[in-house]
Amino acid sequence: MHILYCTFGNRFQNHLQAAFSAMSFLQQPNEIKSINVITDAAPFYKHLANHVNIIPVTPEKIKEWKGPHDFFWRVKIKAIQHIASMYAGEPVMYCDTDTFLYNNITTLKAELLGGKAYMHEDEGALSTLTDKTSKRTWRALKGKTFANIVMKPTDHMWNAGVVSSPNNKGGKDIDLALQICDEMCAGGVPFRLVEQYSLSLALHHTYTLGDATPWIAHYWRNKEDWNPFILEWIAEQQFKGYNFDEMLFNFSQLDLGQVPVIIKRKYTAVKWHRAVDWLFPPTNHKYVKRTM
């Protein structure tokens, strides 16, 4: 099995998350053939150079991958296509940076080798989802055909924090996702969910599709707590002078259950915090100026 991350830009938190996630997969070296990072910020991964394949991409390549409609998240599908081509015939797994492996992956790997695809979790039939974006998207899709697939109310949306393909169909699954994506963009479908739904439909129509949550955590709903937790742990490892192999061992002793993966914060509380910050902004800023 080959793991893929995509990171773009200089936002440090994303690269920190990617390193933490990669360390989780490096805990099971007998199950993972390679870890790959497609990035335009390769210097952030020098410390992983002996354990991870760094695949630099140029701004020109990113622009090409965005396609004719300049859709940024099309880049994810193209990156998966690139890795699937590199490792033709072998399972590939894309992971968002805000994920980590927390269980033995042997069963998941066996099922991938047996022809079953995985995404992070089933969010339900798109036609039944109640948030504004899903409703808008379904209104734009209802009754239409993309890549010769009729959009049905029973089709499910899957979370694309994990996208794992058996990769045994000669690339037809990812080609299909790309075709659906491009036709939806051309057809005026709101961009927000296009990449996610394109992958959901393509994998569902090519393989049996399963839920990766028993193995992989996706903390996109609680980055607020996970980002400082990861930063503190990695900083402590660095300050104590541990080399990377020692860090990998220490990771194996880390309690990953001490921070919730999912937490529901009341939106009213969030709005009040924002209102208070706006009404009473910090004042009297003072800075130092280096004179040496």
Backbone bond lengths (Angstrom), bond angles and torsions (degrees), N, CA, C in turn:
res aa  C-N    CA-C-N  psi(-1)  N-CA   C-N-CA  omega(-1)  CA-C   N-CA-C  phi
1 M - - - 1.456 - - 1.527 109.74 -
2 H 1.329 115.62 138.68 1.460 121.35 -177.65 1.525 108.96 -117.99
3 I 1.328 116.11 126.99 1.462 122.76 -176.67 1.523 109.77 -97.10
4 L 1.331 116.36 143.01 1.460 121.85 179.45 1.522 110.89 -130.16
5 Y 1.334 115.53 135.28 1.464 122.92 166.61 1.523 108.05 -121.93
6 C 1.321 116.20 150.04 1.467 121.92 172.67 1.519 107.74 -123.72
7 T 1.320 116.96 126.50 1.465 120.39 177.56 1.523 109.10 -135.38
8 F 1.330 115.01 136.16 1.459 120.21 -178.35 1.520 109.59 -137.05
9 G 1.337 115.17 141.67 1.450 119.86 178.70 1.514 112.32 89.65
10 N 1.328 115.50 -178.89 1.455 121.82 -173.97 1.521 114.03 -106.70
11 R 1.315 118.00 14.69 1.457 119.30 179.67 1.534 108.96 -70.22
12 F 1.320 115.32 110.48 1.460 121.36 -170.59 1.523 112.97 -58.48
13 Q 1.327 117.51 -37.61 1.463 120.44 -176.71 1.523 111.85 -57.17
14 N 1.334 117.45 -38.90 1.460 119.97 -179.26 1.520 111.81 -63.72
15 H 1.322 116.63 -40.56 1.462 120.80 -179.33 1.530 110.51 -72.63
16 L 1.316 116.78 -34.96 1.462 121.51 175.58 1.527 109.92 -62.38
17 Q 1.328 116.38 -45.91 1.464 120.64 178.22 1.529 110.91 -60.54
18 A 1.333 116.74 -43.17 1.460 120.54 -178.63 1.524 111.31 -61.71
19 A 1.340 116.74 -42.03 1.466 120.44 179.05 1.525 110.82 -63.70
20 F 1.325 116.89 -43.09 1.465 121.86 179.34 1.527 110.37 -62.89
21 S 1.328 116.46 -44.43 1.462 120.25 179.58 1.524 111.02 -64.54
22 A 1.330 116.85 -42.83 1.468 120.19 178.68 1.522 111.00 -59.92
23 M 1.338 117.04 -39.24 1.467 119.63 178.52 1.523 111.68 -63.27
24 S 1.340 116.56 -31.90 1.464 118.84 178.86 1.521 110.90 -66.67
25 F 1.333 117.59 -38.52 1.462 120.80 178.62 1.531 111.63 -74.89
26 L 1.322 116.89 -30.09 1.473 120.09 178.06 1.523 112.30 -69.28
27 Q 1.337 117.29 -8.94 1.465 120.78 174.54 1.526 111.42 -69.21
28 Q 1.332 117.56 -18.84 1.465 121.50 -177.15 1.537 109.88 -125.26
29 P 1.338 116.91 65.42 1.472 120.70 -173.52 1.523 113.89 -63.90
30 N 1.316 118.12 -24.32 1.467 119.47 -179.72 1.526 112.49 -75.01
31 E 1.334 116.54 -16.68 1.459 120.24 -178.78 1.527 112.55 -100.48
32 I 1.329 117.05 -18.28 1.463 121.90 -174.10 1.526 109.47 -111.61
33 K 1.332 116.71 120.01 1.460 119.88 179.69 1.522 112.38 -79.12
34 S 1.325 117.07 -37.20 1.463 118.99 179.83 1.521 109.64 -159.25
35 I 1.328 115.04 154.21 1.458 123.03 171.08 1.523 106.80 -120.69
36 N 1.317 116.55 129.44 1.456 122.41 -173.06 1.523 110.21 -125.79
37 V 1.324 116.34 137.58 1.466 121.31 177.38 1.520 108.25 -123.20
38 I 1.325 116.01 112.42 1.461 121.17 172.66 1.524 106.88 -90.05
39 T 1.327 116.73 119.96 1.468 119.48 -169.69 1.520 111.70 -154.12
40 D 1.322 114.92 153.85 1.464 121.02 169.53 1.523 110.31 -103.84
41 A 1.340 116.13 13.95 1.474 121.81 -178.29 1.525 109.75 -133.18
42 A 1.325 116.03 53.79 1.463 121.77 -173.95 1.528 114.66 -56.40
43 P 1.350 121.08 -33.64 1.473 119.36 -178.58 1.526 114.30 -58.20
44 F 1.331 118.31 -23.60 1.457 120.21 178.70 1.526 112.57 -67.61
45 Y 1.331 117.88 -11.72 1.459 120.61 -172.01 1.531 113.20 -116.31
46 K 1.339 116.63 16.90 1.456 119.53 179.40 1.529 111.33 -59.37
47 H 1.341 117.33 -36.45 1.460 120.90 -178.11 1.522 111.87 -69.23
48 L 1.340 117.52 -15.61 1.461 121.59 179.73 1.526 112.28 -101.83
49 A 1.322 116.73 4.09 1.468 120.89 -168.49 1.524 113.54 -57.47
50 N 1.327 118.22 -30.66 1.469 120.70 -178.60 1.523 112.60 -84.92
51 H 1.322 116.98 -3.61 1.460 119.98 -175.13 1.528 113.28 -125.56
52 V 1.324 117.03 -14.38 1.460 121.68 -171.94 1.523 109.38 -135.35
53 N 1.329 116.38 142.99 1.465 121.07 173.94 1.528 108.92 -85.87
54 I 1.321 116.63 117.66 1.452 121.64 178.22 1.525 107.87 -93.99
55 I 1.328 116.46 123.03 1.466 121.75 -178.39 1.527 107.97 -116.17
56 P 1.326 117.68 94.87 1.469 119.87 -178.23 1.527 111.63 -68.52
57 V 1.325 115.95 143.84 1.465 121.34 173.66 1.520 108.81 -127.61
58 T 1.301 115.33 146.90 1.454 122.12 -178.73 1.530 110.29 -92.18
59 P 1.334 116.81 162.12 1.475 119.16 173.78 1.528 111.95 -56.67
60 E 1.333 116.78 -33.93 1.460 120.71 179.44 1.521 111.22 -65.38
61 K 1.338 116.56 -40.15 1.463 120.43 178.61 1.531 110.57 -67.47
62 I 1.322 116.70 -41.09 1.470 119.89 178.43 1.524 109.90 -61.92
63 K 1.331 116.52 -42.50 1.467 120.14 178.33 1.519 110.47 -61.26
64 E 1.321 116.77 -42.18 1.466 120.88 178.37 1.523 110.74 -61.95
65 W 1.334 115.90 -43.26 1.466 120.19 -177.97 1.528 112.18 -69.20
66 K 1.324 117.83 -25.65 1.465 120.13 176.33 1.519 111.73 -65.36
67 G 1.331 116.75 -24.09 1.447 121.15 174.33 1.523 114.18 80.74
68 P 1.327 115.63 -175.70 1.472 120.36 -172.96 1.519 114.46 -67.04
69 H 1.337 116.83 -17.60 1.469 119.70 -179.24 1.524 112.26 -103.75
70 D 1.342 116.20 9.90 1.462 122.25 176.78 1.533 111.22 52.71
71 F 1.328 115.48 45.56 1.460 122.10 -176.94 1.532 108.72 -96.07
72 F 1.348 116.48 111.28 1.465 119.40 -172.41 1.527 112.61 -59.26
73 W 1.336 117.83 -43.66 1.464 118.63 -173.26 1.527 113.35 -74.34
74 R 1.317 117.22 -6.30 1.470 120.12 168.63 1.531 109.98 -62.25
75 V 1.332 115.75 -26.35 1.466 121.00 178.81 1.527 110.69 -58.03
76 K 1.327 117.38 -36.85 1.466 119.74 179.15 1.533 110.84 -61.10
77 I 1.328 116.02 -45.43 1.467 119.33 -179.65 1.525 110.37 -63.71
78 K 1.324 117.30 -41.57 1.469 120.70 178.88 1.524 111.29 -65.10
79 A 1.331 117.08 -37.66 1.460 120.10 178.52 1.528 110.58 -65.22
80 I 1.327 116.90 -42.30 1.473 120.08 177.03 1.517 109.78 -63.09
81 Q 1.317 116.55 -41.69 1.461 120.79 177.45 1.533 110.87 -59.59
82 H 1.330 116.41 -41.35 1.469 121.76 179.74 1.525 110.95 -61.77
83 I 1.334 116.97 -47.03 1.461 120.71 -179.17 1.529 110.93 -68.66
84 A 1.338 116.70 -39.27 1.464 119.96 178.54 1.522 110.92 -61.22
85 S 1.326 116.33 -35.28 1.461 120.47 176.90 1.531 111.59 -71.19
86 M 1.331 116.18 -39.39 1.471 120.44 178.07 1.517 112.14 -60.71
87 Y 1.335 116.15 -38.86 1.463 121.64 -175.70 1.529 110.00 -117.71
88 A 1.320 115.70 51.41 1.468 121.68 -175.10 1.528 111.09 -54.76
89 G 1.333 114.68 131.99 1.464 120.56 177.72 1.510 114.62 86.15
90 E 1.338 117.59 -3.25 1.461 121.22 -179.56 1.530 109.63 -117.93
91 P 1.342 118.16 144.59 1.470 120.39 -178.59 1.524 112.27 -59.57
92 V 1.328 115.32 140.05 1.458 121.58 176.22 1.525 108.51 -126.02
93 M 1.326 116.28 147.63 1.457 121.37 -179.44 1.517 109.79 -136.06
94 Y 1.334 116.01 113.12 1.461 121.03 170.59 1.522 108.77 -84.18
95 C 1.342 116.90 137.55 1.466 121.92 174.55 1.524 109.72 -130.50
96 D 1.328 116.95 135.35 1.454 119.77 167.19 1.523 108.43 -60.23
97 T 1.331 116.32 157.35 1.462 118.37 -178.72 1.527 111.98 -66.25
98 D 1.346 117.12 -29.37 1.471 120.22 -177.67 1.529 111.56 -87.05
99 T 1.329 114.48 52.30 1.466 122.43 177.67 1.520 108.56 -135.55
100 F 1.315 116.81 164.35 1.462 120.00 168.06 1.523 108.85 -157.68
101 L 1.311 114.72 152.44 1.460 122.48 177.92 1.518 108.41 -84.82
102 Y 1.350 117.56 129.45 1.460 119.34 -177.21 1.522 113.67 -128.70
103 N 1.334 117.68 -0.69 1.460 120.74 178.24 1.517 110.04 -134.47
104 N 1.329 116.22 163.06 1.458 121.01 176.85 1.522 109.86 -60.01
105 I 1.319 115.48 129.10 1.462 120.72 -170.72 1.531 113.39 -95.98
106 T 1.334 117.19 6.41 1.460 120.73 -174.83 1.525 112.13 -56.99
107 T 1.323 117.23 -45.79 1.463 120.33 -177.85 1.520 111.51 -65.70
108 L 1.327 116.92 -43.91 1.463 121.00 178.51 1.525 110.23 -59.95
109 K 1.311 117.07 -44.11 1.461 121.07 179.38 1.525 110.68 -61.80
110 A 1.321 116.57 -43.46 1.468 120.65 -179.89 1.528 110.84 -61.63
111 E 1.336 116.59 -40.26 1.456 119.64 -178.86 1.533 111.17 -71.28
112 L 1.311 117.04 -34.31 1.463 119.69 173.87 1.527 110.45 -63.36
113 L 1.312 116.29 -45.33 1.464 120.32 177.99 1.526 111.22 -62.55
114 G 1.345 115.79 -26.92 1.457 120.71 177.97 1.519 113.80 -84.06
115 G 1.329 117.48 -1.83 1.449 120.15 174.52 1.514 116.19 103.87
116 K 1.332 118.78 15.23 1.452 121.53 178.83 1.526 109.65 -102.47
117 A 1.323 116.92 132.91 1.464 121.86 178.02 1.521 110.09 -94.24
118 Y 1.325 115.59 161.67 1.469 120.67 -179.98 1.522 110.74 -138.65
119 M 1.345 114.68 143.01 1.453 121.61 163.00 1.518 106.35 -126.10
120 H 1.349 116.93 176.34 1.462 115.47 -168.61 1.512 113.31 -65.49
121 E 1.337 117.74 -51.81 1.461 119.14 177.44 1.519 110.33 -159.43
122 D 1.314 114.68 153.89 1.455 122.43 177.88 1.528 108.57 -80.24
123 E 1.332 116.95 118.32 1.458 121.19 -179.90 1.526 112.37 -91.67
124 G 1.332 117.17 -4.37 1.459 121.02 179.16 1.519 112.22 105.85
125 A 1.324 115.81 170.86 1.460 120.81 177.92 1.528 109.79 -62.00
126 L 1.325 116.29 129.56 1.469 120.23 -178.44 1.522 111.04 -55.88
127 S 1.322 116.86 -37.48 1.463 120.75 -176.76 1.518 112.75 -65.54
128 T 1.340 118.00 -16.54 1.473 121.14 -177.64 1.517 112.84 -104.17
129 L 1.345 118.00 -6.91 1.459 120.27 -177.98 1.527 109.70 -72.61
130 T 1.321 115.84 143.23 1.471 119.74 -168.01 1.525 114.85 -104.52
131 D 1.327 118.98 -5.78 1.463 118.73 179.29 1.534 109.67 -73.67
132 K 1.325 116.41 157.67 1.460 121.78 -173.20 1.531 112.35 -60.93
133 T 1.346 116.70 -40.99 1.459 119.77 -177.54 1.518 111.46 -65.07
134 S 1.329 116.72 -43.22 1.467 120.37 179.23 1.520 110.99 -64.36
135 K 1.335 116.26 -41.15 1.465 119.57 179.06 1.532 111.04 -62.34
136 R 1.329 116.33 -45.28 1.469 120.54 178.25 1.520 110.96 -60.70
137 T 1.332 115.46 -42.47 1.460 119.66 -178.38 1.521 110.74 -65.06
138 W 1.332 116.88 -45.21 1.460 119.43 -178.82 1.530 111.21 -64.68
139 R 1.317 118.03 -37.75 1.467 120.16 177.42 1.532 110.61 -60.31
140 A 1.324 116.48 -36.57 1.466 120.98 -179.47 1.526 112.32 -75.45
141 L 1.354 117.12 -23.07 1.460 121.29 -176.12 1.525 114.02 -97.33
142 K 1.310 116.55 -29.70 1.466 122.86 -168.96 1.529 112.48 -50.18
143 G 1.341 114.24 122.24 1.458 120.85 175.63 1.511 115.46 79.31
144 K 1.331 118.17 -3.08 1.466 120.96 -178.30 1.527 111.08 -92.06
145 T 1.319 115.23 168.91 1.464 122.01 -179.90 1.521 109.19 -123.70
146 F 1.321 116.10 130.50 1.463 122.18 176.38 1.525 108.31 -130.96
147 A 1.317 116.32 130.51 1.470 121.79 -177.05 1.532 110.74 53.64
148 N 1.321 115.87 38.34 1.472 123.22 179.71 1.519 113.48 65.10
149 I 1.336 117.41 19.71 1.460 122.06 177.30 1.529 107.97 -113.59
150 V 1.316 115.51 122.09 1.458 120.31 178.07 1.522 109.05 -76.69
151 M 1.327 116.42 131.22 1.456 121.09 179.85 1.534 109.35 -75.70
152 K 1.323 114.80 113.72 1.463 120.58 -175.69 1.531 110.57 -108.81
153 P 1.349 116.88 147.51 1.471 119.69 -179.68 1.522 113.15 -65.91
154 T 1.320 117.71 -13.70 1.473 120.66 179.28 1.524 112.93 -88.99
155 D 1.331 117.49 -6.75 1.463 119.94 -179.89 1.529 110.48 -72.07
156 H 1.324 115.38 136.60 1.461 120.96 -174.33 1.525 112.40 -98.66
157 M 1.313 113.25 149.55 1.463 122.15 170.36 1.523 108.23 -93.40
158 W 1.330 116.40 128.98 1.462 121.57 176.83 1.520 109.40 -112.93
159 N 1.325 115.77 143.79 1.457 120.40 177.84 1.526 109.37 -69.22
160 A 1.335 116.46 130.10 1.462 121.55 -174.55 1.521 113.27 -96.36
161 G 1.342 117.55 20.65 1.460 120.13 172.83 1.511 112.09 -64.80
162 V 1.336 116.20 -23.89 1.461 123.75 170.68 1.522 107.16 -131.04
163 V 1.319 116.31 131.46 1.465 121.96 175.09 1.521 106.87 -135.15
164 S 1.322 116.21 109.12 1.461 119.87 -174.22 1.522 110.28 -126.01
165 S 1.308 115.07 126.33 1.461 121.52 -176.84 1.527 110.73 -117.52
166 P 1.341 117.42 139.76 1.471 119.71 171.14 1.519 111.51 -61.47
167 N 1.330 116.25 -24.55 1.469 122.55 174.81 1.532 111.72 58.75
168 N 1.310 115.57 39.32 1.468 119.77 -178.30 1.527 112.56 -117.84
169 K 1.342 116.62 20.44 1.466 121.21 -179.57 1.528 111.59 -116.55
170 G 1.316 116.67 23.56 1.452 119.83 178.97 1.517 114.12 64.32
171 G 1.327 116.63 28.07 1.458 120.80 177.55 1.516 114.71 84.01
172 K 1.336 118.13 4.40 1.471 120.56 -176.39 1.531 112.21 -64.21
173 D 1.349 116.90 -32.76 1.472 119.24 -178.00 1.526 111.80 -65.53
174 I 1.328 117.32 -46.48 1.464 120.18 -178.35 1.533 110.45 -75.80
175 D 1.322 117.22 -33.04 1.467 119.56 173.20 1.530 110.17 -58.93
176 L 1.338 115.95 -41.30 1.461 120.38 179.34 1.520 110.88 -65.00
177 A 1.342 116.79 -43.23 1.471 120.29 178.05 1.524 110.50 -58.86
178 L 1.317 116.26 -41.85 1.461 120.71 -179.23 1.532 111.23 -66.73
179 Q 1.325 116.82 -39.82 1.463 120.44 178.95 1.529 110.81 -65.56
180 I 1.334 116.11 -43.99 1.470 119.67 177.59 1.519 110.17 -60.28
181 C 1.328 116.01 -46.88 1.473 121.85 -179.58 1.524 110.91 -56.54
182 D 1.332 116.89 -50.01 1.459 120.63 -176.35 1.528 111.44 -66.13
183 E 1.324 116.90 -39.42 1.471 119.32 -179.98 1.527 111.04 -69.61
184 M 1.335 116.88 -34.92 1.466 119.01 176.47 1.520 111.02 -67.19
185 C 1.319 116.97 -42.09 1.470 119.93 178.03 1.524 110.43 -61.86
186 A 1.322 116.02 -43.06 1.462 120.38 179.19 1.523 111.53 -67.42
187 G 1.340 116.20 -26.84 1.455 121.29 -176.90 1.508 115.19 -88.90
188 G 1.318 117.27 7.49 1.455 120.74 175.47 1.510 115.28 80.70
189 V 1.332 118.06 17.07 1.459 120.78 176.70 1.529 108.63 -72.87
190 P 1.338 118.99 135.05 1.474 120.04 177.60 1.533 110.60 -53.18
191 F 1.328 116.33 134.01 1.461 120.86 -171.74 1.529 114.09 -65.84
192 R 1.305 118.46 -27.63 1.464 122.63 -165.15 1.533 114.42 -48.78
193 L 1.327 118.75 -42.20 1.463 121.75 -175.20 1.523 113.15 -112.17
194 V 1.315 117.71 6.21 1.465 120.75 -171.84 1.531 112.45 -61.84
195 E 1.324 116.93 -48.65 1.487 119.36 -178.98 1.519 111.22 -61.28
196 Q 1.330 116.11 -44.02 1.467 121.39 -177.94 1.534 111.01 -64.35
197 Y 1.324 116.28 -45.19 1.463 119.44 -177.12 1.530 111.26 -73.12
198 S 1.323 116.94 -33.48 1.466 120.77 177.21 1.521 110.77 -61.44
199 L 1.330 116.73 -44.95 1.466 120.50 178.05 1.523 110.70 -66.68
200 S 1.335 117.18 -40.16 1.463 120.89 178.87 1.526 110.67 -58.71
201 L 1.337 115.97 -48.32 1.465 120.31 -178.40 1.522 111.71 -66.75
202 A 1.334 116.38 -44.08 1.466 120.00 -176.16 1.526 112.00 -64.07
203 L 1.328 116.93 -45.11 1.461 119.47 -179.30 1.523 110.96 -70.04
204 H 1.334 116.62 -36.85 1.471 120.06 178.01 1.526 111.28 -64.09
205 H 1.327 116.69 -38.87 1.465 120.20 -177.34 1.530 112.82 -82.73
206 T 1.326 116.94 -10.42 1.471 120.12 -179.64 1.522 112.45 -104.75
207 Y 1.322 117.03 -36.04 1.465 122.84 -176.29 1.529 109.82 -135.20
208 T 1.321 115.99 178.32 1.457 121.22 161.05 1.519 106.90 -77.89
209 L 1.333 116.97 138.26 1.467 120.79 -173.83 1.517 110.31 -114.87
210 G 1.339 116.00 128.42 1.457 121.50 -177.44 1.516 113.09 -121.42
211 D 1.331 115.05 174.20 1.461 125.83 -172.64 1.526 109.79 -101.38
212 A 1.336 117.41 123.55 1.468 121.50 -175.46 1.523 114.00 -89.41
213 T 1.335 118.50 2.29 1.469 119.85 -175.17 1.524 114.82 -62.11
214 P 1.349 121.37 -26.06 1.470 118.22 177.44 1.524 114.03 -66.44
215 W 1.323 117.09 -12.79 1.469 120.62 -177.37 1.524 112.97 -118.94
216 I 1.325 116.78 -34.89 1.465 120.52 -170.45 1.519 110.08 -123.58
217 A 1.326 116.16 126.69 1.461 122.13 176.23 1.516 109.51 -90.19
218 H 1.331 115.39 144.63 1.467 121.96 179.36 1.522 106.91 -131.78
219 Y 1.339 116.48 105.10 1.465 120.50 -169.87 1.531 112.62 -98.28
220 W 1.332 116.76 32.29 1.458 119.71 -178.40 1.523 112.55 -59.77
221 R 1.337 117.02 -23.06 1.467 120.29 179.27 1.530 112.64 -89.76
222 N 1.342 116.68 2.45 1.470 118.31 176.19 1.531 111.58 -146.95
223 K 1.313 116.36 43.01 1.463 119.53 174.60 1.521 110.98 -61.55
224 E 1.320 115.84 -27.72 1.466 121.39 -177.78 1.522 111.71 -56.19
225 D 1.337 117.27 -35.15 1.464 120.89 178.69 1.527 112.65 -96.19
226 W 1.343 116.79 -33.19 1.461 119.19 -176.29 1.527 112.92 -72.86
227 N 1.312 118.54 -38.69 1.462 119.65 -177.64 1.525 112.97 -59.49
228 P 1.344 119.98 -48.78 1.474 118.53 177.08 1.527 112.79 -66.99
229 F 1.350 117.27 -32.57 1.460 120.11 177.70 1.532 110.58 -62.27
230 I 1.331 116.52 -46.23 1.469 121.19 -179.70 1.522 110.51 -65.75
231 L 1.337 116.28 -44.92 1.465 120.07 -179.41 1.521 111.09 -60.56
232 E 1.318 117.46 -44.48 1.461 120.56 -179.44 1.522 111.00 -63.62
233 W 1.340 116.91 -42.54 1.464 119.25 -178.56 1.525 111.69 -65.15
234 I 1.336 116.94 -46.34 1.460 119.98 -179.01 1.532 110.89 -67.19
235 A 1.323 117.63 -39.41 1.463 120.35 178.19 1.527 110.69 -62.45
236 E 1.336 116.52 -40.88 1.461 119.77 178.22 1.523 111.21 -61.91
237 Q 1.346 116.51 -41.70 1.465 120.14 178.49 1.522 110.95 -61.40
238 Q 1.332 116.00 -41.61 1.460 120.12 -179.17 1.529 111.56 -68.41
239 F 1.334 117.34 -43.36 1.462 121.21 -178.21 1.527 111.26 -65.61
240 K 1.324 116.22 -30.21 1.465 119.64 178.88 1.527 112.32 -84.03
241 G 1.329 116.33 -1.90 1.457 120.44 172.84 1.513 115.32 79.18
242 Y 1.325 118.18 20.20 1.457 119.73 179.77 1.522 110.27 -72.15
243 N 1.338 116.75 138.95 1.462 119.15 171.98 1.526 108.89 -79.91
244 F 1.324 115.99 176.86 1.465 118.37 -171.67 1.528 112.19 -66.11
245 D 1.310 118.06 -38.58 1.466 120.26 178.49 1.527 110.86 -63.59
246 E 1.330 116.24 -37.99 1.464 119.35 176.52 1.526 110.83 -67.09
247 M 1.333 116.54 -37.34 1.458 119.97 176.68 1.529 111.03 -62.65
248 L 1.336 116.25 -39.27 1.464 119.39 178.26 1.522 111.02 -62.05
249 F 1.339 115.76 -41.08 1.464 118.09 177.51 1.532 110.49 -65.07
250 N 1.315 116.96 -44.04 1.465 120.40 -179.91 1.528 111.37 -63.33
251 F 1.321 116.07 -32.49 1.465 119.65 176.18 1.527 110.22 -61.55
252 S 1.321 116.30 -37.60 1.471 119.70 -179.31 1.524 111.83 -64.39
253 Q 1.335 117.58 -20.01 1.465 121.93 178.92 1.529 112.49 -96.47
254 L 1.328 116.20 -2.88 1.460 120.76 -174.56 1.530 111.05 -77.53
255 D 1.311 116.52 133.31 1.462 121.74 178.31 1.532 108.87 -82.27
256 L 1.319 115.95 103.03 1.457 120.86 -178.15 1.522 112.02 -81.62
257 G 1.325 116.50 -2.50 1.457 120.18 -179.41 1.518 113.86 -95.20
258 Q 1.321 117.63 6.56 1.468 118.92 -175.74 1.537 113.61 -87.18
259 V 1.321 116.99 -10.79 1.465 121.24 176.55 1.522 108.02 -121.65
260 P 1.331 119.04 130.20 1.467 119.41 -178.89 1.528 111.98 -65.85
261 V 1.321 116.32 137.22 1.458 121.20 176.33 1.524 109.68 -74.31
262 I 1.303 116.38 -37.74 1.464 122.24 179.08 1.523 108.62 -120.83
263 I 1.303 116.06 134.00 1.459 120.51 174.39 1.523 107.37 -144.58
264 K 1.298 117.01 136.13 1.464 121.26 -179.46 1.509 109.06 -103.24
265 R 1.321 114.83 113.37 1.455 120.14 177.09 1.529 108.97 -99.20
266 K 1.298 116.82 132.85 1.450 121.13 -178.82 1.531 109.85 -63.39
267 Y 1.317 115.66 127.13 1.460 119.61 -177.46 1.536 111.43 -63.77
268 T 1.334 116.21 -31.01 1.466 119.61 177.78 1.520 110.79 -61.06
269 A 1.335 115.51 -41.17 1.468 119.64 178.74 1.523 110.90 -64.54
270 V 1.342 115.92 -41.38 1.468 120.07 178.90 1.524 110.22 -61.17
271 K 1.338 116.53 -44.73 1.471 120.49 -179.78 1.521 111.45 -62.56
272 W 1.361 116.80 -40.63 1.465 119.76 179.66 1.525 111.01 -65.38
273 H 1.326 116.39 -40.17 1.474 119.41 177.86 1.531 110.31 -61.08
274 R 1.335 116.07 -43.88 1.464 119.82 179.44 1.525 110.63 -63.64
275 A 1.345 115.94 -41.36 1.464 120.14 -179.64 1.517 111.38 -63.35
276 V 1.331 116.47 -42.94 1.464 120.68 179.49 1.527 110.26 -64.30
277 D 1.333 117.10 -42.74 1.463 120.43 178.60 1.530 110.87 -61.88
278 W 1.348 116.04 -36.61 1.465 119.60 -179.96 1.528 111.34 -72.89
279 L 1.335 116.61 -40.45 1.463 120.75 -178.27 1.523 112.49 -72.89
280 F 1.324 116.13 -33.98 1.472 120.83 -176.58 1.529 109.98 -127.04
281 P 1.317 116.99 68.43 1.468 119.82 -178.95 1.523 111.19 -69.89
282 P 1.320 117.99 154.22 1.464 120.66 176.01 1.530 110.34 -60.95
283 T 1.319 115.81 145.79 1.470 120.40 -179.60 1.533 109.80 -132.22
284 N 1.325 115.20 176.92 1.458 122.36 174.41 1.521 112.25 57.01
285 H 1.329 115.03 48.46 1.466 119.59 178.43 1.524 110.00 -67.37
286 K 1.311 116.65 134.74 1.464 121.85 177.00 1.521 109.05 -129.52
287 Y 1.324 116.02 139.44 1.459 121.48 -176.57 1.530 108.49 -129.49
288 V 1.306 115.06 159.20 1.458 119.41 172.45 1.522 108.25 -98.71
289 K 1.311 115.55 155.16 1.470 120.91 176.31 1.501 108.93 -125.10
290 R 1.323 114.74 123.03 1.470 119.81 -179.42 1.522 109.60 -67.03
291 T 1.340 115.63 131.06 1.474 120.37 -179.79 1.516 112.17 -117.94
292 M 1.342 116.86 -5.48 1.474 119.42 -177.91 1.528 111.31 -79.14
